[in-house]
Amino acid sequence: MAARGPKFFSTTKKGENFELKADLNSEYKEKRKEAVKKVIANMTIGKDVSSLFADVVKNMQTEDLELKKLVYLYLINYARTQPELVILAVNTFVKDTDDPNPLIRALAIRTMGCLRVEKILDYLLEPLKKGLGDEDPYVRKTAALCVAKLFDLSATIAIENGLVSILQDMLSDRNPMVIANAVAALGEISEASVKKDIFVVNTAILTKLLAALNECTEWGQICILNSLAKYRPNDAREAADTAERVLPRLQHANASVVMSAVKVLMIYLNYINNEELSKQIIRKLAPPLVTLLSSEPEIQYVALRNINLILQKRPDVLSQEMRVFFTKYNDPPYVKLEKLEVIIKLCSDSNVDQVLSELREYANEVDVDFVRKSVRAIGRCAIKIESASEKCINVLLDLIKTKVNYVVQEAIIVIKDIFRKYPHRYEGIIPALCENLDTLDEPEAKASLVWIIGEYADRIENAEELLEHFLEGFKDENALVQLHLISSSVKLFLKKPGSAQEIVQRVLNTATQGCDNPDIRDRAYVYWRLLSSNPQAAKAVVLAEKPPIEADNATVSESLLDELIHNISSLASVYHKSPSLLGGATIDISKVRETTLENEGEEPEVDARSVAAQVSAAVGGGIENLLDLDFGGPSDTAASPAGGSAPLTTQRSAIDDLLGLVDSEPSSGSSFSGLGSSGFGFGGTSFSGGSASGGFVFPKVPLLTMANAQGLDLQGTFARRNGEIFMDLTFANRTSAPMTDFAIQFNVNSFGVTPKTPLQVPSPLGPNQTADVSLPLGTSGGVQKMEPTNLIQVALKNSVGVFYFQTFIPLHILFADDSSVVPATYGPLWTGAGATHQFSLSGLTLSDVPGKLKRNGISVVQQPNPSTFHVSAKTANGSLILAEITVAPPNVNVVAKSQSSDLLPLFQQSLDGILRSSA
């Protein structure tokens, strides 16, 4: 019997590709077309049909436009995997570019541009050049986009063969769609080029773009508007004319066209000096933005994210459209939250009642996250609008009465912020807060209530009992709660030393010996050291008057805002991130701002963020600097000398002594009582500052030490002499090598303080040599609000390296001679002066008070009686401070007023130094 093969492995079926191959070579046109459709279908679902490449390509030469498109689609998909076979199709492509039908000519050029195979570039050049000059605009606009694809594949070939130049000439084409595509292609090429200068809009091009804007399709309009956004008008007239030509685009049905037009107008408003025209443009911006909120939720979200930026830049754009942003029952959560942000930005004295009524309703919804944000929004309204703060408090109290746990906790958190904004105004509601003590289970809510108890311990009869409630489970509490418990216990002890001593000892012992968290241990060590060495200094630090918090309605920083305004309707404006972080191109905002910040000297401008990062690394180590780790930040500057942050003088400075304090039980007779010498310059006569030309000068403080500045010691202070500001510095070289090439740079700051002349340090500064230098300062530098207001960030360079430090300029150094306030105007100015700050200075040896004030830039306007002085002072940037000083030796009582509330604590510091000085 003859051997037989395995029958299961033999079949007469050839497979699907075999059948398709047969159909692709069929003599019947319809059968070939159906076969190509099946090939495309298989390709779409991921099947490999590359083996049919040659058979599919044979069908390119056909008059059937649908079949030709299908074959081209197949070619684009497999060109990269079969680059050698693509050459087979080149002749057909070239032939199609000469076809009488413009659709086929354009299709051939588009497909050749999409193939992304370098081998066919030489074959593509001539057909592409012909296409750029084709008589039919459809072919020309297709060829224009093909140039951008060619440039991406080989920039050298595109430039050397003049394709980019031809594209630039096409901006003068008679067809608006060709112009729009040329703009799109040139924009893409320019972004991809090294110098980004291939497409720069000038006045001549601007005219052509504006002419084409009204006639091209919506996507062409978007390309042109994006190009207009990058153009910088030569003058206000050109900006106004361009803006008027763009205004009709706000009425377009396409949301992207509308947002692109808004972007152009927002940018051009910076260049228009016609106030009436600016108001007209702003009025016309509102309706299209409102209309976008009637679109699908996704478009609403994008619009709201952009509106958030627009309102930060131009708050008056939608000031009359508050109701549009009230949420609807069927809004998605992400839309509701964005609307909430816009509502807070639009909230004002005129509509706050309406807003509070709406927010109260939101707080009763079922979406917990939205309810929390709504309660926080009520607190933000209170901080933003002082006149409405009491109404907001009443709404929050009503919400607390609902006893809904998460509502109550969120209300306590925002009330804490309201207390920080308006201290000593609403303490009457504290009992209502404490009633909910047992219901709190969230760390932030617990921490907020603990802070309130500590801050107002002297007004709460059972403050000790309330803190005891939290201290029972101290070790089990969240770190945030533990930190607040430590601080509040110390405040309680300083305000009620008799009844709280046992509490503070127990808390500090537990925190230093029973906690693993280094932040908690460090804070306890700091407080223990401070209380044991100098209780008076501890009181000055811990109970210092804190500057009120400000309404934080800024979505992004000012610098990022400028960048995002130039990227409205892009991904960057939705994420509120710089385009560079999202893989896009960045815009040099410094070139387009209304005011260019001028750099002085040869050093580059110091970036605030880099300074902040490096300042922390520059803080000296040693026990004397221990307090700086916790109190050196912006929020506690009121407790520092106005002229800098000098180390606190302690009786023992070794680390062993600090640990010894922890090991021994503190006693009321030694560690927590007793008065030591104050090193703060408050509450005693420890000011050792001198005077120059009659003005008070704070003593020099260390700015850099040899440990963190590679052998350079630097001390300094600020002074005012003969109407000029100086920074008096003492340089000491502690190394064995000379130092040269000294230079200094100030970062932008609240007052524009900057060096007038280059730094002149004797060069070389030899080993162990010391040099005193007075650096003249002016107030013409870049201005940017700092926190705290008198913060100055400095970069110092020498032959060793670049070092960063920060210091604080005393406010009286910035007082300019001013006689504009006279007795007749003092009363009206006092009435409308804004924020009020009351304080008392004690332990003063008073003599020649008017003379001291005058020598330090504070004008005595009138003296109603021998012990009362009405004074005024004006800073270099024009901020006015008025004060009523009542002398009752050895004390002085002061009521100060200013529109700039952040200056008042600084005024207190300077006045304290001035009156304590002998100057």
C-alpha positions in Angstrom: 0.0 0.0 0.0 1.5 3.3 -1.0 2.4 5.8 1.7 -0.1 8.7 2.0 0.6 12.2 3.4 -1.2 13.6 6.4 -4.6 14.5 5.0 -5.3 17.2 7.6 -2.4 19.3 6.4 -3.4 19.3 2.8 -6.1 21.8 1.5 -7.2 23.2 -1.8 -8.1 26.6 -0.2 -5.6 29.3 -1.2 -6.6 32.0 1.5 -8.2 35.4 1.4 -5.1 37.3 0.1 -4.9 34.8 -2.8 -8.5 35.5 -3.7 -8.0 39.3 -3.4 -4.9 39.1 -5.6 -6.9 37.4 -8.3 -9.7 40.0 -8.1 -7.2 42.9 -8.2 -5.9 41.5 -11.5 -9.4 40.9 -12.9 -10.3 42.2 -16.3 -13.5 43.6 -14.9 -13.3 47.2 -13.5 -16.0 46.8 -10.9 -14.4 43.6 -9.6 -11.1 45.3 -9.2 -12.7 48.2 -7.4 -14.5 45.9 -5.0 -11.2 44.1 -4.3 -9.4 47.3 -3.5 -12.2 48.2 -1.0 -11.8 44.8 0.7 -8.0 45.4 0.9 -8.6 48.8 2.5 -11.1 47.3 4.9 -8.6 44.6 6.0 -5.9 47.2 6.3 -8.2 49.3 8.6 -8.9 46.5 11.0 -5.2 45.7 11.3 -4.7 42.8 8.9 -1.4 42.7 7.0 -2.1 43.1 3.3 1.3 44.5 2.3 1.9 41.3 0.1 -0.7 42.8 -2.3 1.3 46.0 -2.8 2.3 45.5 -6.4 -1.2 44.3 -7.4 -2.9 47.4 -5.7 -0.5 49.8 -7.3 -1.4 48.5 -10.8 -4.9 50.0 -10.3 -3.5 53.5 -9.9 -3.9 54.2 -13.7 -7.6 54.6 -13.8 -10.1 57.3 -14.6 -12.2 56.4 -11.6 -11.5 59.0 -9.0 -12.9 56.9 -6.1 -10.7 54.0 -7.0 -7.7 56.3 -7.3 -8.3 57.7 -3.9 -8.5 54.2 -2.4 -5.2 53.2 -4.0 -3.5 56.4 -2.7 -4.8 55.7 0.8 -3.2 52.2 0.6 0.1 53.7 -0.6 0.2 56.2 2.2 -0.2 53.4 4.8 2.4 51.1 3.4 5.0 53.5 2.0 7.3 53.4 5.1 7.4 49.6 5.2 7.7 49.2 1.4 9.9 52.3 0.3 11.4 50.4 -2.6 8.1 49.5 -4.1 6.8 53.1 -3.8 9.2 54.1 -6.6 7.0 52.0 -8.9 4.1 54.5 -8.3 6.2 57.6 -8.9 5.6 57.8 -12.7 1.8 57.6 -12.1 2.0 60.4 -9.6 4.0 62.6 -12.0 1.5 61.8 -14.8 -1.5 62.6 -12.5 0.0 66.1 -11.7 -0.5 66.9 -15.4 -4.1 65.6 -15.5 -6.7 68.0 -16.8 -8.8 67.5 -13.7 -7.6 69.8 -10.9 -9.0 67.3 -8.3 -6.6 64.6 -9.6 -3.7 67.0 -9.8 -4.3 68.1 -6.2 -4.8 64.5 -5.0 -1.5 63.4 -6.5 0.4 66.3 -4.9 -1.2 65.7 -1.5 -0.5 61.9 -1.6 3.2 62.4 -2.6 3.5 64.8 0.4 2.0 62.3 2.7 4.3 59.4 1.7 7.2 60.5 3.9 9.8 58.6 1.9 13.0 60.4 1.2 13.7 58.4 -2.0 10.8 60.1 -3.8 11.8 63.7 -2.8 13.7 64.3 -6.1 10.6 63.2 -8.0 8.3 65.4 -5.9 10.1 68.7 -6.4 9.1 69.5 -10.0 5.4 68.4 -9.7 5.3 70.5 -6.5 6.7 73.6 -8.1 4.2 73.2 -10.9 1.4 72.8 -8.3 2.4 76.0 -6.5 2.0 77.9 -9.8 -1.1 76.0 -11.0 -3.9 78.1 -12.5 -6.5 76.4 -10.2 -6.6 77.7 -6.6 -7.5 74.3 -5.2 -4.2 72.8 -6.5 -2.2 75.8 -5.2 -3.6 75.6 -1.7 -3.0 71.9 -1.6 0.6 72.4 -2.8 1.2 75.1 -0.2 0.5 72.6 2.6 2.7 70.0 0.9 5.7 72.4 1.2 5.4 72.3 5.0 5.4 68.5 4.9 8.5 68.5 2.6 10.2 71.0 4.9 9.6 68.6 7.9 11.2 65.8 5.9 14.1 67.8 4.6 14.4 71.5 5.4 17.6 71.9 3.3 15.9 70.6 0.1 12.9 72.9 0.6 15.0 76.0 1.1 17.6 75.4 -1.6 15.0 74.7 -4.2 13.2 77.9 -3.5 10.0 76.3 -2.3 9.8 78.4 0.9 10.4 81.6 -1.1 7.5 80.6 -3.5 5.3 80.0 -0.5 6.1 83.5 0.9 5.2 85.0 -2.5 1.8 83.2 -2.3 0.8 85.5 0.5 0.0 87.9 -2.4 -2.2 85.4 -4.1 -5.6 86.5 -5.4 -7.5 83.7 -3.7 -8.1 84.0 0.1 -8.0 80.2 0.6 -4.5 80.0 -1.0 -3.4 82.8 1.3 -4.8 81.0 4.4 -3.0 77.7 3.5 0.2 79.6 2.8 -0.1 81.2 6.2 -0.7 77.9 7.9 2.3 76.3 6.1 4.6 79.2 6.8 3.6 79.2 10.4 4.4 75.6 10.8 7.7 75.9 8.9 8.7 78.9 11.0 8.1 77.0 14.3 10.2 74.1 13.0 13.0 76.3 11.9 16.0 77.1 14.1 15.7 80.9 14.0 11.9 81.0 13.7 12.2 83.9 11.3 10.9 82.4 8.1 7.4 83.9 8.6 7.4 87.3 10.2 4.3 89.5 9.7 5.0 93.0 8.6 2.7 95.9 7.6 2.5 94.8 4.0 1.7 91.2 4.9 -0.8 92.5 7.6 -2.8 94.3 4.9 -3.1 91.1 2.8 -4.0 88.9 5.7 -6.8 91.3 6.8 -8.1 91.4 3.2 -8.3 87.6 3.1 -9.7 87.2 6.6 -13.4 87.8 5.6 -13.4 85.5 2.6 -11.7 82.3 3.6 -13.1 79.3 5.4 -13.3 79.1 9.2 -10.1 77.1 9.5 -8.3 79.6 7.3 -9.6 82.4 9.5 -8.1 80.6 12.5 -4.7 80.4 10.9 -4.8 84.1 9.9 -5.9 85.2 13.4 -3.2 83.2 15.0 -0.7 84.9 12.8 -2.2 88.3 13.7 -1.8 87.4 17.4 2.0 87.2 16.9 2.2 90.6 15.1 3.3 93.6 17.2 1.5 96.8 15.9 3.8 99.7 15.1 1.6 102.2 16.9 -1.8 102.6 18.6 -3.5 103.6 15.3 -2.5 100.4 13.6 -3.6 98.4 16.6 -7.0 100.1 16.6 -7.5 99.6 12.9 -6.6 95.9 13.0 -8.8 95.3 16.1 -11.8 96.9 14.2 -11.2 94.5 11.3 -11.1 91.5 13.6 -14.2 92.5 15.6 -16.7 90.9 13.1 -15.1 87.5 13.7 -16.6 87.5 17.2 -20.0 86.8 15.6 -18.8 83.6 13.8 -20.6 80.3 14.4 -17.3 78.4 15.0 -16.2 78.5 18.6 -12.5 78.3 17.6 -12.8 81.3 15.3 -14.4 83.3 18.2 -11.7 82.4 20.7 -8.9 83.2 18.2 -10.5 86.6 17.6 -10.8 87.1 21.4 -7.1 86.3 21.7 -6.1 88.9 19.0 -8.3 91.6 20.7 -6.9 90.8 24.2 -3.4 91.3 22.9 -4.1 94.4 20.9 -5.9 96.1 23.8 -2.4 96.5 25.3 -1.4 98.8 22.4 -4.6 100.8 22.1 -4.5 104.1 23.9 -8.0 105.3 22.9 -10.0 104.7 26.1 -13.3 104.9 24.3 -12.3 102.3 21.7 -11.0 100.0 24.4 -14.3 100.2 26.3 -16.1 99.5 23.0 -14.0 96.4 22.3 -14.4 95.1 25.9 -18.2 95.5 25.6 -18.2 93.5 22.4 -16.1 90.7 23.9 -18.9 89.8 26.4 -21.7 88.5 24.1 -19.7 85.9 22.1 -18.1 84.6 25.4 -21.6 84.3 26.9 -22.9 82.5 23.7 -20.2 79.8 24.1 -21.8 78.8 27.4 -24.8 77.6 25.4 -22.7 75.0 23.6 -21.9 71.4 24.5 -20.3 70.8 28.0 -16.9 70.2 26.5 -16.9 73.5 24.7 -18.3 75.2 27.8 -15.4 73.9 29.8 -12.8 75.1 27.4 -14.5 78.5 27.2 -14.7 78.8 31.0 -11.0 78.0 31.4 -10.1 80.7 28.9 -12.7 83.1 30.5 -10.9 82.6 33.8 -7.7 83.9 32.3 -9.4 86.8 30.5 -11.1 87.9 33.7 -7.8 87.9 35.6 -6.4 90.2 32.9 -9.5 92.3 32.2 -12.0 91.9 35.1 -14.5 94.3 33.5 -15.1 92.2 30.4 -18.0 90.2 31.9 -18.8 92.4 34.9 -22.5 92.6 33.9 -23.0 88.9 33.1 -22.9 87.3 36.5 -26.2 85.3 36.1 -24.9 83.5 33.0 -22.4 81.7 35.2 -24.9 80.3 37.7 -24.8 76.6 37.5 -27.6 74.5 36.1 -28.9 71.2 37.5 -27.6 69.2 34.5 -24.2 70.8 34.2 -21.4 68.2 34.5 -19.2 68.6 37.7 -16.2 69.9 35.9 -18.3 72.7 34.3 -19.9 73.6 37.7 -16.5 74.0 39.4 -15.2 76.2 36.6 -18.3 78.4 36.8 -17.7 78.7 40.5 -14.3 80.1 39.9 -15.7 82.7 37.5 -18.5 83.7 39.9 -15.9 84.5 42.6 -13.9 86.6 40.1 -17.0 88.5 39.1 -18.3 89.0 42.7 -18.5 92.7 43.7 -20.3 95.0 46.1 -23.2 95.4 43.7 -23.9 91.7 43.3 -22.6 90.0 46.4 -26.1 89.4 47.9 -27.1 87.6 44.7 -23.9 85.6 44.8 -24.3 84.6 48.5 -27.9 83.5 47.8 -26.7 81.3 45.0 -23.8 79.8 46.9 -26.1 79.0 49.8 -28.2 76.9 47.4 -25.1 75.2 46.1 -24.1 74.2 49.6 -27.3 72.1 49.8 -26.5 70.0 46.8 -25.6 66.3 46.8 -22.2 66.6 45.1 -19.8 66.7 48.1 -16.9 68.1 46.2 -19.0 70.9 44.7 -20.5 71.7 48.1 -17.1 72.0 49.7 -15.9 74.4 46.9 -19.1 76.4 47.3 -18.5 76.9 51.1 -15.0 77.9 50.4 -16.3 80.3 47.8 -18.4 82.0 50.5 -15.2 82.5 52.5 -13.3 83.9 49.5 -16.1 86.4 48.9 -15.7 87.6 52.5 -12.0 88.0 52.1 -12.4 89.8 48.7 -15.2 92.2 49.8 -14.8 93.6 53.3 -18.3 95.2 53.3 -19.9 91.8 52.7 -17.8 89.9 55.3 -20.6 90.0 58.0 -23.1 88.7 55.5 -20.8 85.8 54.6 -20.2 85.0 58.3 -24.0 84.8 58.8 -24.4 82.5 55.8 -21.6 80.2 57.2 -23.2 80.1 60.6 -26.5 79.1 59.0 -24.7 76.3 57.2 -23.1 75.2 60.5 -26.5 74.9 62.0 -27.4 72.3 59.3 -25.1 69.9 61.2 -24.0 68.3 57.9 -20.6 67.1 58.8 -18.6 68.0 55.7 -20.3 71.4 55.4 -19.6 72.2 59.1 -15.9 71.3 58.7 -15.5 73.3 55.5 -17.2 76.3 57.1 -14.7 76.2 60.1 -11.8 76.1 57.7 -13.0 79.2 55.8 -13.9 81.1 59.0 -10.3 80.7 60.1 -9.2 82.5 57.0 -11.8 85.2 57.6 -10.4 85.6 61.1 -6.9 86.1 59.6 -8.3 88.7 57.2 -10.3 90.6 59.8 -8.7 89.9 63.2 -10.6 90.8 66.4 -13.9 91.4 64.6 -16.0 88.3 64.7 -14.8 86.5 67.8 -18.4 86.3 69.0 -19.0 83.3 66.8 -16.3 81.2 68.4 -18.7 79.4 70.8 -20.8 78.3 67.9 -17.7 76.8 66.3 -16.6 75.0 69.5 -20.0 73.3 69.8 -19.0 71.2 66.8 -15.7 70.0 68.4 -16.7 66.4 68.7 -17.9 66.1 65.1 -14.5 67.1 63.5 -12.7 64.3 61.8 -10.7 66.0 59.0 -7.2 67.2 59.7 -7.6 70.6 58.1 -10.8 71.4 60.0 -9.2 70.3 63.3 -6.1 72.4 62.6 -8.3 75.4 61.8 -10.2 75.2 65.1 -7.0 74.6 67.1 -5.5 77.7 65.5 -8.6 79.8 66.4 -8.5 78.5 70.0 -4.8 79.4 70.3 -5.2 82.8 68.6 -8.0 83.9 70.8 -7.1 82.0 73.9 -7.3 85.1 76.1 -10.9 85.5 75.1 -12.0 81.9 75.5 -12.7 81.0 79.1 -12.3 77.3 78.7 -9.5 77.4 76.1 -7.4 74.9 78.2 -10.3 72.4 78.2 -10.8 72.7 74.5 -7.1 72.1 73.8 -7.1 69.2 76.2 -9.7 67.6 74.1 -7.3 67.4 71.2 -4.2 66.7 73.3 -5.6 63.4 74.6 -4.8 61.8 71.2 -1.9 63.9 70.2 0.3 61.1 68.9 -2.6 59.8 66.7 -3.3 63.1 65.1 -2.3 64.2 61.6 1.0 66.1 61.4 -0.8 69.3 60.4 -3.0 69.1 63.6 0.1 68.3 65.7 1.9 71.4 64.4 -1.0 73.6 65.2 -1.5 72.1 68.7 2.2 72.9 69.5 1.8 76.5 68.3 -1.6 77.0 70.0 -0.3 75.5 73.3 2.6 78.0 73.3 0.2 80.9 72.6 -2.1 79.7 75.4 0.9 79.7 77.8 2.0 83.1 76.8 -1.5 84.5 77.2 -2.4 82.5 80.4 0.9 81.5 81.9 -0.6 80.4 85.2 -3.1 77.9 84.0 -1.3 76.6 80.9 2.1 75.7 82.1 1.4 72.0 82.6 -0.2 71.8 79.1 2.8 73.4 77.3 5.3 71.3 79.1 3.4 68.1 78.3 3.0 69.0 74.6 6.7 70.0 74.2 7.8 66.8 76.0 5.6 64.6 73.8 6.6 66.3 70.6 10.3 66.2 71.2 10.5 62.7 72.7 7.6 60.8 71.3 7.2 61.9 67.7 9.1 60.6 64.7 8.2 63.5 62.4 11.3 65.8 62.2 9.1 68.9 61.4 7.1 68.4 64.6 10.2 67.8 66.7 12.0 70.8 65.2 9.1 73.1 65.9 8.9 71.9 69.5 12.7 72.4 69.9 12.4 75.9 68.6 9.6 76.9 71.0 11.3 75.2 73.9 14.6 77.1 73.2 12.8 80.3 72.7 10.7 80.1 75.9 13.6 78.9 78.0 16.1 81.5 76.9 13.9 84.7 76.6 10.2 84.6 77.2 9.9 88.3 76.2 11.4 87.5 72.8 9.1 84.5 72.6 6.1 86.7 73.1 7.4 89.2 70.5 7.7 86.3 68.0 4.7 84.1 68.7 2.2 86.8 69.5 3.4 89.3 66.9 0.6 91.0 65.0 0.2 89.1 61.8 -0.4 90.8 58.5 -3.9 90.1 57.2 -4.2 87.7 54.3 -5.2 89.0 50.9 -7.8 87.7 48.5 -6.0 85.3 46.2 -8.1 85.5 43.1 -5.2 85.1 40.7 -5.5 81.8 38.8 -1.9 82.0 37.5 1.1 84.3 38.1 1.4 87.5 36.1 4.2 86.3 33.9 2.4 83.1 33.1 -0.8 85.0 32.5 0.8 87.1 29.8 2.1 83.9 28.1 -1.3 82.2 28.3 -3.2 85.2 26.9 -1.0 84.8 23.8 -2.1 81.2 23.7 -5.8 81.5 24.2 -7.8 78.7 22.6 -4.9 76.3 22.8 -4.2 73.4 25.1 -2.0 75.7 27.3 -4.9 77.9 28.1 -7.0 75.0 29.2 -4.4 73.4 31.4 -3.1 76.8 32.6 0.4 75.6 31.9 3.2 77.1 29.9 3.2 75.8 26.2 6.8 74.7 26.8 5.6 72.2 29.4 3.1 70.8 26.8 5.5 70.4 24.0 4.6 73.6 22.3 6.4 76.8 21.4 6.9 79.5 24.0 6.6 83.2 23.4 9.2 85.7 24.7 6.8 87.7 26.9 9.5 90.2 27.8 9.4 91.5 24.2 5.6 92.1 24.2 4.9 93.5 27.6 3.7 97.1 27.8 6.7 98.0 29.9 10.0 96.3 29.3 12.0 95.8 32.4 15.5 97.2 32.0 18.5 95.3 33.3 21.3 97.3 34.7 24.9 96.2 34.5 26.2 93.2 32.7 24.5 90.6 34.9 21.3 88.9 33.7 18.1 89.5 35.5 17.7 87.3 38.6 14.7 85.1 38.4 12.6 85.1 41.5 12.0 81.4 41.5 15.7 80.5 41.1 16.6 83.0 43.9 14.0 81.5 46.2 15.3 78.0 45.5 18.9 79.0 46.2 18.3 81.2 49.2 17.1 78.3 51.2 20.4 76.5 50.5 22.3 79.6 51.6 20.9 79.7 55.2 23.7 79.2 57.7 23.7 76.1 59.9 24.4 76.6 63.7 22.0 76.8 66.6 21.8 80.6 66.3 20.0 80.1 63.0 17.6 77.6 64.4 14.7 80.1 64.6 15.2 81.0 60.9 14.1 77.5 59.9 10.7 78.2 61.3 10.2 81.9 61.4 12.2 83.3 58.6 9.5 82.9 56.0 7.3 85.6 54.6 4.4 85.1 56.9 6.3 86.0 60.0 8.3 89.0 58.9 6.4 91.3 61.2 8.4 89.7 64.0 11.7 90.4 62.5 13.7 93.6 62.6 12.7 95.7 59.6 16.2 95.9 58.3 16.9 92.2 58.1 16.8 88.9 60.0 19.5 89.1 62.6 20.1 85.9 64.6 18.6 85.7 68.0 21.1 86.1 70.8 20.8 83.3 73.3 22.7 82.5 76.6 23.7 79.1 75.4 24.5 78.3 71.8 25.8 74.7 71.7 23.6 71.9 70.4 24.3 69.9 73.6 22.6 72.7 75.6 19.5 72.4 73.4 19.4 68.6 74.0 20.0 69.2 77.7 16.9 71.3 77.9 14.9 68.4 76.5 16.3 65.9 79.0 15.6 68.0 82.0 12.1 68.8 83.3 11.5 72.5 82.7 10.5 74.5 85.8 8.5 77.6 86.1 11.2 79.3 88.0 14.0 78.9 85.6 13.2 77.8 82.0 9.9 79.6 81.5 10.3 82.7 83.7 12.9 85.3 84.0 13.9 88.1 81.6 16.9 87.8 79.4 18.4 90.5 77.1 16.4 90.9 73.9 18.2 90.5 70.7 15.2 91.5 68.6 15.4 95.2 68.9 11.9 95.3 70.4 10.9 96.0 73.9 14.2 97.3 75.0 17.1 99.6 74.1 18.9 97.1 72.0 18.8 99.1 68.8 22.4 99.9 68.0 21.7 101.6 64.7 23.3 104.8 63.9 22.3 107.8 61.9 23.7 109.6 58.9 22.6 113.1 58.1 20.0 112.7 60.9 18.3 109.5 59.6 18.0 106.3 61.5 19.8 103.3 60.2 19.3 99.7 61.4 22.5 97.9 62.4 24.2 95.8 59.8 23.1 92.1 59.6 24.8 89.1 58.1 23.8 88.6 54.5 26.3 85.9 53.4 28.7 83.9 55.6 32.0 82.2 54.7 30.3 78.9 55.2 27.7 79.4 52.4 29.6 81.9 50.2 32.9 80.1 49.8 34.9 82.2 52.2 33.1 85.6 51.7 31.5 87.3 54.7 29.0 90.0 53.8 27.1 92.3 56.2 24.8 95.1 55.2 22.0 97.5 55.9 20.1 100.2 54.1 20.5 104.0 54.7 19.1 107.3 53.4 21.5 110.2 53.2 20.8 113.6 51.8 17.7 112.3 50.0 19.5 109.3 48.4 19.1 105.6 49.2 22.3 103.5 49.9 23.0 99.9 50.7 26.0 100.0 53.1 28.0 96.7 52.8 31.0 95.3 54.5 32.9 92.7 52.5 35.4 90.4 54.2 37.6 87.8 52.4 38.2 84.9 54.7 40.1 82.8 52.2 43.8 82.6 51.3 43.3 83.8 47.7 42.3 87.3 46.4 38.7 87.9 45.2 37.9 90.1 42.1 35.2 90.9 39.6 32.5 91.9 42.0 29.0 92.6 40.6 25.5 92.9 42.0 22.0 92.4 40.6 18.7 93.1 42.3 15.6 91.1 41.3 12.4 92.9 40.5 10.7 94.0 43.7 7.7 95.9 45.1 9.4 99.3 44.9 11.6 99.0 41.9 14.8 99.3 44.1 17.9 98.7 41.9 21.5 99.8 41.9 22.2 103.2 40.3 25.9 102.4 39.6 27.9 99.2 39.3 29.3 97.7 42.5 32.7 99.2 43.3 34.6 96.8 45.6 38.4 97.4 45.9 39.9 94.9 43.5 41.5 92.6 44.3 40.1 92.1 47.8 43.1 90.4 49.4 43.1 87.5 51.9 41.6 88.5 55.3 41.0 92.0 53.9 37.8 93.9 54.7 36.2 96.7 52.6 33.2 99.0 53.3 31.2 99.9 50.3 28.2 102.2 49.9 26.1 101.2 46.9 23.8 104.0 45.6 20.2 102.8 44.9 17.4 104.1 42.8 13.7 103.2 42.4 13.6 102.9 38.6 14.0 99.1 38.3 11.4 96.5 37.5 8.3 96.4 39.7 6.6 93.2 40.9 4.6 92.7 44.0 6.6 90.6 46.5 5.6 88.8 49.7 6.4 90.4 52.1 6.3 93.8 50.4 9.8 94.9 51.5 11.6 91.7 50.4 14.7 92.3 48.2 16.3 89.4 46.5 19.9 89.9 45.4 22.5 88.0 43.4 26.2 88.8 44.1 28.9 87.6 41.8 32.7 87.5 42.2 35.6 85.5 40.9 34.6 82.6 43.1 31.0 82.2 42.0 27.5 83.6 42.2 25.6 83.8 45.5 22.0 84.6 46.3 20.5 86.1 49.4 17.5 88.0 50.5 17.0 90.9 52.8 14.3 93.4 53.9 14.5 97.1 53.2 13.1 99.3 56.0 10.1 101.3 54.9 11.4 104.6 56.2 14.4 104.3 53.9 11.9 104.5 51.0 10.1 107.6 52.2 10.5 110.5 49.8 10.4 114.1 50.9 6.7 115.1 50.4 4.8 118.2 51.5 1.6 117.6 49.5 -0.4 116.8 52.7 -1.4 120.0 54.5 -3.8 120.5 57.5 -6.6 121.4 55.1 -6.3 118.1 53.2 -5.3 115.8 56.1 -8.9 115.3 57.3 -10.4 114.2 53.9 -7.4 112.0 53.2 -7.7 110.4 56.7 -11.4 109.6 56.1 -10.8 107.8 52.8 -7.4 106.3 53.7 -8.6 102.7 53.6 -7.0 100.0 55.9 -6.4 100.9 59.6 -3.6 99.5 61.9 -3.4 100.4 65.6 -0.4 99.6 67.8 1.4 100.7 70.9 5.1 101.1 71.5 6.3 100.8 75.0 9.5 101.3 77.0 10.6 104.4 75.0 12.9 107.2 76.1 11.2 110.0 74.2 12.9 113.2 73.1 12.5 115.5 70.1 9.8 113.3 68.5 9.0 115.8 65.7 12.7 116.1 64.8 13.2 112.3 64.7 10.2 112.0 62.4 11.3 114.7 60.0 14.8 113.4 59.7 13.4 110.1 58.6 11.0 111.3 55.9 7.9 111.5 58.0 6.2 114.9 57.8 4.4 116.4 60.8 1.3 117.9 59.2 -0.3 119.3 62.4 -0.1 119.1 66.2 -3.6 119.3 67.7 -2.2 119.3 71.2 1.3 118.9 72.7 1.1 115.1 72.9 -0.5 114.3 69.6 1.0 114.5 66.1 -0.8 114.1 62.7 1.9 112.8 60.3 2.2 111.7 56.7 4.8 109.7 54.7 4.9 108.8 51.1 7.0 106.0 49.6 9.0 106.3 46.4 6.2 104.6 44.5 3.6 107.0 45.7 1.9 105.0 48.5 0.7 107.4 51.2 0.6 106.6 54.9 -1.2 108.7 57.4 -0.8 108.3 61.2 -2.0 109.8 64.5 0.8 109.5 67.1 -0.1 110.1 70.7 2.8 110.4 73.1 2.3 109.2 76.7 5.8 108.5 78.0 7.2 105.9 78.1 4.6 104.7 75.6 3.4 105.8 72.2 0.0 104.9 70.8 -0.4 105.0 67.0 -3.3 104.7 64.6 -2.0 104.4 61.0 -4.0 104.3 57.8 -3.1 103.6 54.2 -4.7 102.3 51.0 -1.8 99.8 50.9 -2.6 97.7 54.0 0.6 95.6 53.6 2.7 98.7 54.3 1.2 99.3 57.8 3.1 96.6 59.7 6.3 97.8 58.0 5.5 101.3 59.1 5.2 100.1 62.7 8.7 98.5 62.5 10.3 101.6 61.2 8.6 103.9 63.6 9.6 101.7 66.5 13.3 101.9 65.4 13.1 105.6 64.8 11.7 106.5 68.2 14.0 104.2 70.0 17.1 105.6 68.3 19.2 108.5 69.4 19.0 110.0 65.9 
